[in-house]
């Protein structure tokens, strides 16, 4: 009567395409342990590629969305016309306008709850930070291009703006 061999031992002792099965098992373990999507091995003139067909896992980070409350302005009651974001009344034409150079979200302070960079009536020097415009998760500091006094803050905190919208009315000093 012939002795039956354990099939696992037979498979482990053989070879596939001249590569020992023991080596192949080690490659597969390495591939799985390191959670690789693709692995190519060249051994003894043979190339073996291991690939996963499953799509990569996509992790979505939680994002906090801040929006400004919608309020009616006294101007819209008197004027009866809609005031667009960044639009300035004609009486303010005597002042210089500081506009946003890019589309993004206006922030008056470096972080929530912090003091604003500037306040109405404050005098600032050339190069002082006036606000932040967030565009594509990048915080862009907007600085004064000249010495001036902040007359009016036109934009509201966390308000989305488009390029060219007025954010401050100032008077050169």
MDTraj code that builds the backbone (N, CA, C; nanometers):
import mdtraj as md
import numpy as np

residues = "UNK UNK UNK UNK UNK UNK UNK UNK UNK UNK UNK UNK UNK UNK UNK UNK UNK UNK UNK UNK UNK UNK UNK UNK UNK UNK UNK UNK UNK UNK UNK UNK UNK UNK UNK UNK UNK UNK UNK UNK UNK UNK UNK UNK UNK UNK UNK UNK UNK UNK UNK UNK UNK UNK UNK UNK UNK UNK UNK UNK UNK UNK UNK UNK UNK UNK UNK UNK UNK UNK UNK UNK UNK UNK UNK UNK UNK UNK UNK UNK UNK UNK UNK UNK UNK UNK UNK UNK UNK UNK UNK UNK UNK UNK UNK UNK UNK UNK UNK UNK UNK UNK UNK UNK UNK UNK UNK UNK UNK UNK UNK UNK UNK UNK UNK UNK UNK UNK UNK UNK UNK UNK UNK UNK UNK UNK UNK UNK UNK UNK UNK UNK UNK UNK UNK UNK UNK UNK UNK UNK UNK UNK UNK UNK UNK UNK UNK UNK UNK UNK UNK UNK UNK UNK UNK UNK UNK UNK UNK UNK UNK UNK UNK UNK UNK UNK UNK UNK UNK UNK UNK UNK UNK".split()
xyz = np.array([
    [0.0850, -0.1163, 0.0000],
    [0.0000, 0.0000, 0.0000],
    [0.0894, 0.1223, 0.0000],
    [0.0608, 0.2175, -0.0886],
    [0.1435, 0.3367, -0.1025],
    [0.1081, 0.4363, 0.0052],
    [0.2111, 0.5039, 0.0527],
    [0.1947, 0.6040, 0.1576],
    [0.1397, 0.7321, 0.0952],
    [0.0296, 0.7855, 0.1534],
    [-0.0285, 0.9103, 0.1033],
    [0.0481, 1.0274, 0.1615],
    [0.0845, 1.1208, 0.0742],
    [0.1558, 1.2390, 0.1206],
    [0.0564, 1.3526, 0.1416],
    [0.0890, 1.4373, 0.2354],
    [0.0069, 1.5547, 0.2643],
    [0.0117, 1.6468, 0.1425],
    [-0.1060, 1.6821, 0.0809],
    [-0.1056, 1.7667, -0.0393],
    [-0.0408, 1.9030, -0.0160],
    [-0.0514, 1.9577, 0.1062],
    [0.0114, 2.0866, 0.1352],
    [0.1623, 2.0759, 0.1267],
    [0.2174, 1.9647, 0.1759],
    [0.3624, 1.9465, 0.1699],
    [0.4090, 1.9300, 0.0261],
    [0.3318, 1.8597, -0.0554],
    [0.3683, 1.8391, -0.1948],
    [0.3689, 1.9733, -0.2676],
    [0.2619, 2.0537, -0.2456],
    [0.2538, 2.1831, -0.3120],
    [0.3661, 2.2747, -0.2655],
    [0.3985, 2.2710, -0.1363],
    [0.5024, 2.3575, -0.0813],
    [0.6406, 2.3173, -0.1303],
    [0.6574, 2.1932, -0.1673],
    [0.7900, 2.1487, -0.2091],
    [0.8116, 2.1601, -0.3593],
    [0.7056, 2.1916, -0.4370],
    [0.7155, 2.1983, -0.5823],
    [0.7590, 2.3356, -0.6304],
    [0.7420, 2.3541, -0.7615],
    [0.7750, 2.4841, -0.8196],
    [0.6754, 2.5155, -0.9299],
    [0.6631, 2.6440, -0.9570],
    [0.5777, 2.6915, -1.0655],
    [0.6644, 2.7822, -1.1507],
    [0.6704, 2.7505, -1.2786],
    [0.7537, 2.8258, -1.3732],
    [0.8978, 2.8390, -1.3223],
    [0.9488, 2.7317, -1.2679],
    [1.0846, 2.7230, -1.2150],
    [1.1080, 2.8094, -1.0911],
    [1.0032, 2.8618, -1.0292],
    [1.0175, 2.9372, -0.9036],
    [0.9605, 2.8501, -0.7931],
    [1.0398, 2.8250, -0.6887],
    [0.9900, 2.7411, -0.5798],
    [0.8618, 2.7982, -0.5191],
    [0.7668, 2.7112, -0.4922],
    [0.6386, 2.7526, -0.4350],
    [0.6619, 2.8252, -0.3025],
    [0.7607, 2.7827, -0.2288],
    [0.7939, 2.8469, -0.1009],
    [0.8218, 2.9963, -0.1221],
    [0.8932, 3.0303, -0.2277],
    [0.9216, 3.1707, -0.2586],
    [0.7930, 3.2448, -0.2965],
    [0.7095, 3.1796, -0.3788],
    [0.5831, 3.2415, -0.4191],
    [0.4948, 3.2715, -0.2985],
    [0.4897, 3.1778, -0.2044],
    [0.4098, 3.1968, -0.0833],
    [0.4622, 3.3172, -0.0054],
    [0.5929, 3.3318, 0.0037],
    [0.6526, 3.4454, 0.0741],
    [0.6187, 3.5778, 0.0045],
    [0.6227, 3.5767, -0.1291],
    [0.5864, 3.6980, -0.2039],
    [0.4409, 3.7369, -0.1767],
    [0.3534, 3.6389, -0.1788],
    [0.2106, 3.6653, -0.1552],
    [0.1887, 3.7176, -0.0135],
    [0.2555, 3.6567, 0.0850],
    [0.2429, 3.7046, 0.2238],
    [0.2904, 3.8494, 0.2354],
    [0.4044, 3.8807, 0.1713],
    [0.4581, 4.0159, 0.1727],
    [0.3590, 4.1135, 0.1088],
    [0.3012, 4.0729, -0.0054],
    [0.2042, 4.1537, -0.0792],
    [0.0830, 4.1858, 0.0083],
    [0.0305, 4.0852, 0.0771],
    [-0.0880, 4.1042, 0.1611],
    [-0.0556, 4.1803, 0.2889],
    [0.0562, 4.1469, 0.3517],
    [0.0932, 4.2101, 0.4784],
    [0.1126, 4.3609, 0.4618],
    [0.1702, 4.4019, 0.3508],
    [0.1974, 4.5435, 0.3266],
    [0.0850, 4.6139, 0.2511],
    [-0.0254, 4.5435, 0.2317],
    [-0.1439, 4.5999, 0.1679],
    [-0.1097, 4.6703, 0.0364],
    [-0.0312, 4.6011, -0.0464],
    [0.0093, 4.6573, -0.1753],
    [-0.1011, 4.6382, -0.2780],
    [-0.1063, 4.7266, -0.3759],
    [-0.2032, 4.7116, -0.4857],
    [-0.1382, 4.6396, -0.6037],
    [-0.0041, 4.6473, -0.6119],
    [0.0648, 4.5846, -0.7237],
    [0.2077, 4.5501, -0.6826],
    [0.2554, 4.4343, -0.7284],
    [0.3924, 4.3916, -0.6996],
    [0.4412, 4.3107, -0.8190],
    [0.5591, 4.3455, -0.8712],
    [0.6182, 4.2718, -0.9830],
    [0.7519, 4.2157, -0.9371],
    [0.7705, 4.0858, -0.9622],
    [0.8912, 4.0165, -0.9182],
    [0.9538, 3.9474, -1.0390],
    [1.0876, 3.9584, -1.0506],
    [1.1593, 3.8865, -1.1546],
    [1.2536, 3.7893, -1.0857],
    [1.2359, 3.6626, -1.1172],
    [1.3213, 3.5597, -1.0571],
    [1.3416, 3.4479, -1.1586],
    [1.4664, 3.4073, -1.1759],
    [1.5036, 3.2959, -1.2630],
    [1.4461, 3.3105, -1.4044],
    [1.4508, 3.4322, -1.4554],
    [1.4047, 3.4561, -1.5917],
    [1.2538, 3.4631, -1.6067],
    [1.1828, 3.4618, -1.4965],
    [1.0364, 3.4681, -1.5007],
    [0.9904, 3.5936, -1.4283],
    [0.8898, 3.6588, -1.4836],
    [0.8321, 3.7774, -1.4204],
    [0.6933, 3.7422, -1.3691],
    [0.6701, 3.7755, -1.2431],
    [0.5399, 3.7502, -1.1803],
    [0.4853, 3.8840, -1.1331],
    [0.3602, 3.9096, -1.1658],
    [0.2945, 4.0326, -1.1209],
    [0.1733, 3.9967, -1.0368],
    [0.1659, 4.0596, -0.9204],
    [0.0500, 4.0446, -0.8333],
    [-0.0239, 4.1782, -0.8332],
    [-0.1551, 4.1735, -0.8559],
    [-0.2340, 4.2963, -0.8604],
    [-0.3668, 4.2734, -0.7905],
    [-0.4130, 4.3764, -0.7207],
    [-0.5461, 4.3732, -0.6601],
    [-0.6418, 4.4418, -0.7557],
    [-0.7593, 4.3847, -0.7753],
    [-0.8590, 4.4430, -0.8639],
    [-0.9480, 4.5440, -0.7930],
    [-0.9496, 4.5425, -0.6602],
    [-1.0397, 4.6320, -0.5882],
    [-0.9912, 4.7759, -0.5981],
    [-1.0842, 4.8685, -0.6056],
    [-1.0446, 5.0098, -0.6125],
    [-0.9859, 5.0551, -0.4794],
    [-0.9034, 5.1590, -0.4821],
    [-0.8452, 5.2067, -0.3566],
    [-0.9539, 5.2655, -0.2664],
    [-0.9324, 5.2547, -0.1370],
    [-1.0265, 5.3114, -0.0416],
    [-1.0086, 5.4619, -0.0400],
    [-1.1190, 5.5342, -0.0436],
    [-1.1146, 5.6797, -0.0407],
    [-1.1646, 5.7246, 0.0952],
    [-1.0821, 5.7987, 0.1651],
    [-1.1185, 5.8498, 0.2958],
    [-1.1588, 5.9951, 0.2805],
    [-1.2749, 6.0273, 0.3319],
    [-1.3229, 6.1641, 0.3251],
    [-1.3071, 6.2270, 0.4621],
    [-1.2307, 6.3343, 0.4673],
    [-1.2108, 6.4050, 0.5930],
    [-1.3324, 6.4914, 0.6208],
    [-1.3687, 6.5001, 0.7464],
    [-1.4820, 6.5836, 0.7843],
    [-1.4445, 6.7290, 0.7636],
    [-1.5337, 6.8035, 0.7013],
    [-1.5081, 6.9439, 0.6756],
    [-1.6146, 7.0263, 0.7457],
    [-1.5714, 7.1312, 0.8101],
    [-1.6640, 7.2215, 0.8765],
    [-1.6933, 7.3352, 0.7805],
    [-1.8194, 7.3515, 0.7474],
    [-1.8583, 7.4566, 0.6554],
    [-1.9203, 7.5690, 0.7369],
    [-1.8660, 7.6876, 0.7194],
    [-1.9131, 7.8039, 0.7923],
    [-1.9854, 7.8940, 0.6936],
    [-2.1039, 7.9383, 0.7310],
    [-2.1754, 8.0294, 0.6429],
    [-2.2206, 8.1503, 0.7228],
    [-2.2253, 8.2622, 0.6569],
    [-2.2671, 8.3850, 0.7227],
    [-2.4188, 8.3911, 0.7257],
    [-2.4765, 8.4396, 0.8351],
    [-2.6219, 8.4514, 0.8397],
    [-2.6692, 8.5568, 0.7397],
    [-2.7853, 8.5332, 0.6841],
    [-2.8422, 8.6271, 0.5880],
    [-2.9257, 8.7285, 0.6643],
    [-2.8921, 8.8563, 0.6489],
    [-2.9659, 8.9620, 0.7167],
    [-3.0018, 9.0706, 0.6167],
    [-3.1092, 9.1402, 0.6442],
    [-3.1487, 9.2503, 0.5571],
    [-3.0724, 9.3739, 0.6005],
    [-3.0199, 9.4474, 0.5053],
    [-2.9474, 9.5694, 0.5381],
    [-3.0427, 9.6884, 0.5257],
    [-3.0196, 9.7957, 0.6022],
    [-3.1053, 9.9136, 0.5908],
    [-3.1074, 9.9691, 0.4485],
    [-2.9980, 9.9547, 0.3768],
    [-2.9887, 10.0042, 0.2406],
    [-3.0921, 9.9369, 0.1506],
    [-3.1121, 9.8053, 0.1683],
    [-3.2047, 9.7346, 0.0806],
    [-3.3493, 9.7753, 0.1078],
    [-3.3808, 9.8232, 0.2280],
    [-3.5162, 9.8686, 0.2586],
    [-3.5415, 10.0023, 0.1903],
    [-3.4457, 10.0954, 0.1996],
    [-3.4614, 10.2276, 0.1393],
    [-3.4512, 10.2214, -0.0130],
    [-3.3533, 10.1466, -0.0611],
    [-3.3204, 10.1431, -0.2021],
    [-3.4152, 10.0530, -0.2807],
    [-3.4685, 9.9515, -0.2154],
    [-3.5572, 9.8510, -0.2737],
    [-3.4914, 9.7736, -0.3882],
    [-3.3596, 9.7835, -0.4028],
    [-3.2897, 9.7035, -0.5030],
    [-3.1938, 9.6116, -0.4295],
    [-3.1660, 9.4993, -0.4915],
    [-3.0766, 9.4030, -0.4276],
    [-2.9338, 9.4532, -0.4332],
    [-2.8649, 9.4445, -0.3182],
    [-2.7248, 9.4813, -0.3125],
    [-2.6437, 9.3536, -0.3300],
    [-2.5583, 9.3524, -0.4284],
    [-2.4781, 9.2335, -0.4552],
    [-2.3547, 9.2334, -0.3665],
    [-2.2983, 9.1134, -0.3464],
    [-2.1779, 9.0970, -0.2660],
    [-2.0683, 9.1863, -0.3212],
    [-2.0039, 9.2634, -0.2326],
    [-1.8928, 9.3479, -0.2736],
    [-1.9334, 9.4756, -0.3447],
    [-2.0646, 9.4977, -0.3665],
    [-2.1102, 9.6191, -0.4341],
    [-2.1153, 9.7335, -0.3330],
    [-2.0723, 9.8512, -0.3718],
    [-2.0641, 9.9653, -0.2815],
    [-2.1635, 10.0713, -0.3256],
    [-2.2247, 10.1385, -0.2267],
    [-2.3168, 10.2474, -0.2593],
    [-2.2397, 10.3608, -0.3256],
    [-2.3079, 10.4410, -0.4051],
    [-2.2419, 10.5482, -0.4794],
    [-2.1882, 10.6584, -0.3878],
    [-2.2459, 10.6774, -0.2664],
    [-2.1973, 10.7812, -0.1756],
    [-2.0559, 10.7524, -0.1274],
    [-2.0107, 10.6281, -0.1410],
    [-1.8785, 10.5904, -0.0930],
    [-1.7712, 10.6046, -0.2007],
    [-1.8015, 10.6662, -0.3127],
    [-1.7062, 10.6793, -0.4222],
    [-1.5871, 10.7686, -0.3876],
    [-1.5944, 10.8437, -0.2771],
    [-1.4836, 10.9312, -0.2375],
    [-1.3670, 10.8525, -0.1770],
    [-1.3868, 10.7260, -0.1496],
    [-1.2849, 10.6448, -0.0829],
    [-1.2188, 10.5481, -0.1806],
    [-1.0962, 10.5068, -0.1438],
    [-1.0257, 10.4035, -0.2189],
    [-1.0913, 10.2689, -0.1858],
    [-1.0948, 10.1802, -0.2823],
    [-1.1521, 10.0470, -0.2619],
    [-1.0398, 9.9445, -0.2588],
    [-1.0447, 9.8584, -0.1606],
    [-0.9536, 9.7432, -0.1588],
    [-1.0386, 9.6245, -0.1995],
    [-0.9985, 9.5582, -0.3081],
    [-1.0760, 9.4464, -0.3623],
    [-0.9988, 9.3165, -0.3455],
    [-1.0709, 9.2069, -0.3527],
    [-1.0051, 9.0772, -0.3445],
    [-0.9476, 9.0406, -0.4815],
    [-0.8212, 8.9985, -0.4841],
    [-0.7596, 8.9640, -0.6119],
    [-0.7999, 8.8245, -0.6613],
    [-0.8604, 8.7439, -0.5725],
    [-0.8959, 8.6064, -0.6085],
    [-1.0350, 8.5726, -0.5563],
    [-1.0931, 8.4697, -0.6116],
    [-1.2210, 8.4204, -0.5638],
    [-1.1955, 8.3337, -0.4404],
    [-1.2755, 8.3503, -0.3365],
    [-1.2584, 8.2688, -0.2174],
    [-1.3474, 8.3168, -0.1048],
    [-1.3215, 8.2668, 0.0150],
    [-1.4004, 8.3025, 0.1327],
    [-1.3238, 8.4039, 0.2159],
    [-1.3916, 8.5120, 0.2527],
    [-1.3329, 8.6213, 0.3301],
    [-1.3340, 8.5857, 0.4789],
    [-1.2201, 8.6031, 0.5445],
    [-1.2108, 8.5865, 0.6899],
    [-1.1441, 8.7103, 0.7476],
    [-1.2074, 8.7705, 0.8466],
    [-1.1564, 8.8935, 0.9066],
    [-1.0533, 8.8686, 1.0156],
    [-1.0397, 8.7440, 1.0615],
    [-0.9486, 8.7117, 1.1715],
    [-0.8657, 8.5887, 1.1354],
    [-0.7525, 8.5687, 1.2059],
    [-0.6675, 8.4537, 1.1741],
    [-0.7295, 8.3198, 1.2126],
    [-0.8256, 8.3199, 1.3061],
    [-0.8936, 8.1970, 1.3464],
    [-1.0282, 8.2337, 1.4076],
    [-1.1218, 8.1382, 1.4132],
    [-1.2523, 8.1675, 1.4728],
    [-1.2362, 8.2139, 1.6179],
    [-1.3054, 8.3194, 1.6540],
    [-1.2988, 8.3715, 1.7907],
    [-1.1851, 8.4688, 1.8158],
    [-1.0918, 8.4789, 1.7227],
    [-0.9787, 8.5720, 1.7385],
    [-1.0216, 8.7127, 1.6995],
    [-0.9452, 8.8103, 1.7449],
    [-0.9707, 8.9500, 1.7096],
    [-0.9483, 8.9691, 1.5595],
    [-1.0287, 9.0528, 1.4940],
    [-1.0090, 9.0801, 1.3509],
    [-0.8720, 9.1451, 1.3273],
    [-0.8195, 9.1257, 1.2079],
    [-0.6923, 9.1881, 1.1717],
    [-0.7037, 9.3404, 1.1809],
    [-0.8154, 9.3952, 1.1297],
    [-0.8368, 9.5403, 1.1322],
    [-0.9814, 9.5704, 1.1702],
    [-1.0012, 9.6924, 1.2223],
    [-1.1354, 9.7392, 1.2571],
    [-1.1613, 9.8716, 1.1863],
    [-1.2873, 9.9055, 1.1697],
    [-1.3227, 10.0331, 1.1088],
    [-1.2659, 10.1454, 1.1948],
    [-1.2065, 10.2458, 1.1301],
    [-1.1453, 10.3578, 1.2006],
    [-0.9974, 10.3378, 1.2300],
    [-0.9484, 10.2167, 1.2131],
    [-0.8075, 10.1851, 1.2413],
    [-0.7190, 10.2317, 1.1264],
    [-0.6005, 10.2848, 1.1602],
    [-0.5014, 10.3239, 1.0604],
    [-0.4012, 10.2097, 1.0469],
    [-0.3710, 10.1710, 0.9237],
    [-0.2771, 10.0623, 0.8979],
    [-0.1626, 10.1115, 0.8107],
    [-0.0516, 10.0422, 0.8189],
    [0.0675, 10.0745, 0.7397],
    [0.0754, 9.9815, 0.6189],
    [0.1474, 10.0234, 0.5183],
    [0.1715, 9.9405, 0.4007],
    [0.2314, 9.8072, 0.4461],
    [0.1737, 9.6968, 0.3995],
    [0.2229, 9.5635, 0.4343],
    [0.1488, 9.4978, 0.5492],
    [0.0668, 9.5743, 0.6247],
    [-0.0116, 9.5146, 0.7337],
    [-0.1171, 9.4203, 0.6764],
    [-0.1421, 9.3098, 0.7465],
    [-0.2435, 9.2137, 0.7036],
    [-0.3818, 9.2714, 0.7315],
    [-0.4671, 9.2692, 0.6309],
    [-0.6033, 9.3208, 0.6434],
    [-0.7057, 9.2102, 0.6667],
    [-0.6842, 9.0960, 0.5992],
    [-0.7780, 8.9849, 0.6085],
    [-0.7160, 8.8618, 0.5433],
    [-0.7937, 8.7552, 0.5400],
    [-0.7526, 8.6315, 0.4723],
    [-0.8602, 8.5967, 0.3713],
    [-0.8184, 8.5549, 0.2536],
    [-0.9105, 8.4995, 0.1541],
    [-0.8699, 8.3530, 0.1370],
    [-0.9617, 8.2633, 0.1726],
    [-0.9337, 8.1204, 0.1578],
    [-0.9780, 8.0762, 0.0195],
    [-0.8847, 8.0197, -0.0559],
    [-0.9145, 7.9682, -0.1889],
    [-0.8524, 7.8299, -0.2014],
    [-0.9342, 7.7318, -0.2247],
    [-0.8887, 7.5934, -0.2415],
    [-0.8049, 7.5478, -0.1218],
    [-0.8543, 7.5742, -0.0024],
    [-0.7915, 7.5341, 0.1238],
    [-0.6581, 7.6029, 0.1500],
    [-0.6277, 7.7090, 0.0754],
    [-0.5068, 7.7871, 0.0978],
    [-0.5483, 7.9219, 0.1553],
    [-0.4864, 7.9589, 0.2672],
    [-0.5168, 8.0862, 0.3317],
    [-0.4246, 8.1941, 0.2737],
    [-0.4825, 8.2872, 0.2001],
    [-0.4076, 8.3942, 0.1341],
    [-0.4249, 8.5232, 0.2134],
    [-0.3150, 8.5755, 0.2657],
    [-0.3210, 8.7009, 0.3419],
    [-0.3255, 8.8183, 0.2453],
    [-0.4223, 8.9052, 0.2682],
    [-0.4347, 9.0269, 0.1881],
    [-0.3745, 9.1403, 0.2719],
    [-0.2777, 9.2096, 0.2151],
    [-0.2071, 9.3147, 0.2888],
    [-0.2356, 9.4514, 0.2268],
    [-0.2150, 9.5548, 0.3078],
    [-0.2340, 9.6931, 0.2611],
    [-0.1228, 9.7289, 0.1631],
    [-0.1603, 9.7882, 0.0511],
    [-0.0625, 9.8292, -0.0493],
    [-0.0113, 9.9703, -0.0238],
    [-0.0735, 10.0396, 0.0736],
    [-0.0327, 10.1750, 0.1088],
    [-0.0836, 10.2038, 0.2494],
    [-0.0291, 10.3078, 0.3139],
    [-0.0776, 10.3506, 0.4450],
    [-0.2199, 10.4032, 0.4270],
    [-0.3108, 10.3621, 0.5163],
    [-0.4494, 10.4060, 0.5016],
    [-0.5278, 10.3895, 0.6313],
    [-0.6459, 10.4470, 0.6308],
    [-0.7399, 10.4353, 0.7425],
    [-0.8585, 10.3533, 0.6924],
    [-0.8977, 10.2505, 0.7685],
    [-1.0114, 10.1671, 0.7311],
    [-1.1393, 10.2467, 0.7595],
    [-1.2128, 10.2790, 0.6570],
    [-1.3378, 10.3543, 0.6706],
    [-1.4546, 10.2585, 0.6912],
    [-1.4603, 10.1545, 0.6076],
    [-1.5719, 10.0603, 0.6164],
    [-1.5268, 9.9214, 0.5735],
    [-1.5724, 9.8215, 0.6493],
    [-1.5511, 9.6819, 0.6108],
    [-1.6755, 9.6405, 0.5338],
    [-1.6635, 9.6205, 0.4025],
    [-1.7776, 9.5889, 0.3170],
    [-1.8122, 9.4407, 0.3246],
    [-1.7119, 9.3545, 0.3201],
    [-1.7351, 9.2100, 0.3228],
    [-1.7682, 9.1639, 0.4648],
    [-1.8453, 9.0591, 0.4725],
    [-1.8818, 8.9989, 0.6010],
    [-1.7982, 8.8731, 0.6229],
    [-1.7677, 8.8444, 0.7497],
    [-1.6861, 8.7279, 0.7827],
    [-1.7488, 8.5996, 0.7274],
    [-1.6652, 8.5141, 0.6708],
    [-1.7024, 8.3834, 0.6137],
    [-1.7883, 8.3982, 0.4880],
    [-1.7856, 8.5146, 0.4263],
    [-1.8638, 8.5405, 0.3059],
    [-1.7849, 8.4983, 0.1819],
    [-1.8481, 8.4259, 0.0898],
    [-1.7797, 8.3934, -0.0352],
    [-1.7731, 8.5174, -0.1244],
    [-1.6572, 8.5384, -0.1855],
    [-1.6362, 8.6536, -0.2729],
    [-1.5808, 8.6069, -0.4064],
    [-1.6018, 8.6894, -0.5080],
    [-1.5381, 8.6603, -0.6359],
    [-1.4306, 8.7662, -0.6607],
    [-1.3405, 8.7380, -0.7488],
    [-1.2308, 8.8288, -0.7780],
    [-1.2851, 8.9662, -0.8153],
    [-1.2305, 9.0702, -0.7521],
    [-1.2719, 9.2062, -0.7818],
    [-1.3766, 9.2619, -0.6863],
    [-1.4341, 9.1780, -0.5998],
    [-1.5318, 9.2284, -0.5030],
    [-1.4632, 9.3197, -0.4025],
    [-1.5327, 9.4257, -0.3630],
    [-1.4789, 9.5207, -0.2656],
    [-1.4855, 9.4582, -0.1265],
    [-1.3720, 9.4648, -0.0527],
    [-1.3718, 9.4131, 0.0837],
    [-1.3574, 9.5247, 0.1869],
    [-1.2891, 9.6334, 0.1514],
    [-1.2740, 9.7477, 0.2417],
    [-1.2821, 9.8788, 0.1630],
    [-1.3334, 9.9805, 0.2293],
    [-1.3220, 10.1175, 0.1796],
    [-1.2214, 10.1846, 0.2715],
    [-1.1222, 10.2519, 0.2129],
    [-1.0159, 10.3118, 0.2909],
    [-0.9891, 10.4545, 0.2441],
    [-0.9188, 10.5256, 0.3298],
    [-0.8765, 10.6616, 0.2974],
    [-0.7250, 10.6632, 0.3112],
    [-0.6548, 10.7036, 0.2048],
    [-0.5083, 10.7088, 0.2098],
    [-0.4651, 10.8097, 0.3154],
    [-0.3585, 10.7736, 0.3889],
    [-0.3058, 10.8662, 0.4924],
    [-0.1679, 10.9133, 0.4542],
])
top = md.Topology()
chain = top.add_chain()
for i, resn in enumerate(residues, 1):
    res = top.add_residue(resn, chain, resSeq=i)
    for name in ("N", "CA", "C"):
        top.add_atom(name, md.element.get_by_symbol(name[0]), res)
traj = md.Trajectory(xyz[None], top)
